[in-house]
Amino acid sequence: MKKIAIAAGLALAMGASLAQAHDENKGYVGNSSGVIWRTSTGDCWHNSLWTKDMAVVGCDGMMAAAEEPMMEEKPAEPMYTMMADTKKFALYFDFDSTAVGDTSNIVNYIGTLSSLKAVKLVGHADPIGSEAYNEQLSKRRAEAVAAKLADAGVDSSKMEIGYLGESSPIANCSGRGAELIACLRPDRRVDVEISGEKRVAK
């Protein structure tokens, strides 16, 4: 008789709990605040309506979904435009020489361009010696520079070679011998003009 009374009491308690259960925990026995009751072994207490698809976080092995890491917003890709760029250099030579000095500044500049359009090389000579000899000397100087740039990786198909001999002096010199030769150094040169395009941010 006592067993029947206990079972009846338990049924009434479960019925009352079901009446109080929150919708989100409708498969479980709990109080009016939605707190799920647990058995002495720590398991969540099911009611008669419980099915596996009613499992809630913290009961029946249901784990909280791992929070997805917040994705850092990548900065917007900068917009670029192409801009024409031109720069001039001059390479100087010793007297009656075609030996080319350091061209790293020219090669490095070309490396900064997104596209190379042309490399114009114009050779010059000082007025010492015959005009015909100086014309050929200025040509050989321009060709020597072109060869050295090509060896450094510059596209030889973009190079244009010209020569003016002694016809375009920039030095204003007097005197003789070594003093005159030293003064005329600016006339012993190859003018280099580079044109291309650089990529710049808008």
C-alpha positions, -999 to +999 in steps of 0.1 A: +000+000+000+029+024+008+045+016-026+013+026-044+011+058-024+048+067-032+043+060-069+012+081-069+030+109-052+059+107-077+035+108-106+018+139-091+052+156-086+062+148-122+029+161-135+033+193-116+068+197-129+057+191-164+031+218-160+059+241-148+085+231-174+098+257-198+095+251-235+132+249-241+135+221-215+102+204-222+117+169-221+130+173-186+117+175-151+125+208-134+112+237-113+092+267-124+125+287-130+135+262-157+163+245-136+164+209-145+164+184-117+191+158-115+193+123-101+216+112-073+242+102-100+240+137-116+220+128-147+193+151-159+158+138-150+137+130-180+100+132-181+078+109-201+079+131-232+117+130-235+133+120-268+169+123-279+163+153-301+152+172-269+186+169-253+199+203-241+233+216-233+246+201-201+224+170-202+228+137-220+263+144-233+252+176-251+281+200-252+279+237-259+289+245-295+324+258-297+324+295-303+337+303-337+368+326-335+361+361-346+375+367-380+397+397-382+385+420-409+412+424-435+420+459-446+406+467-479+430+460-508+445+494-518+436+505-553+465+511-576+471+530-608+499+531-632+519+563-635+545+572-661+580+577-647+612+590-663+646+595-648+681+605-661+715+593-652+751+601-664+780+577-664+815+593-668+847+579-683+884+583-680+903+598-709+902+578-741+884+549-722+853+529-726+855+512-692+821+515-675+819+522-638+792+513-613+757+510-628+739+497-597+720+529-592+706+525-628+698+488-624+682+494-590+660+521-604+648+500-633+639+473-607+614+497-591+594+500-623+563+479-630+571+481-667+601+493-686+595+512-719+629+524-730+665+530-720+681+556-742+719+557-742+737+586-758+775+586-758+798+617-757+835+625-760+857+654-751+872+675-779+907+662-776+916+642-807+900+642-841+862+646-846+859+613-864+878+594-837+857+610-809+825+601-827+834+564-827+846+567-792+813+580-780+795+552-798+817+526-782+810+541-748+772+539-753+776+503-765+797+494-735+770+508-711+743+488-730+763+456-726+769+461-689+732+468-683+722+437-703+746+416-681+728+430-651+695+417-664+681+448-682+661+439-713+684+448-742+654+450-766+644+482-747+677+499-752+683+526-778+719+537-786+729+570-799+762+590-800+772+626-805+810+626-804+823+659-792+794+679-805+775+684-772+801+696-746+790+708-712+825+715-697+841+750-700+878+744-697+912+760-704+947+749-698+967+720-710+978+685-703+965+667-672+947+698-660+927+700-692+919+663-693+906+664-657+884+695-665+869+678-695+856+648-676+819+659-678+822+656-716+834+620-715+800+605-706+770+584-716+736+600-708+710+575-697+673+582-699+649+556-686+612+557-691+586+533-677+556+530-654+553+526-617+523+513-597+511+538-572+482+538-547+453+559-557 
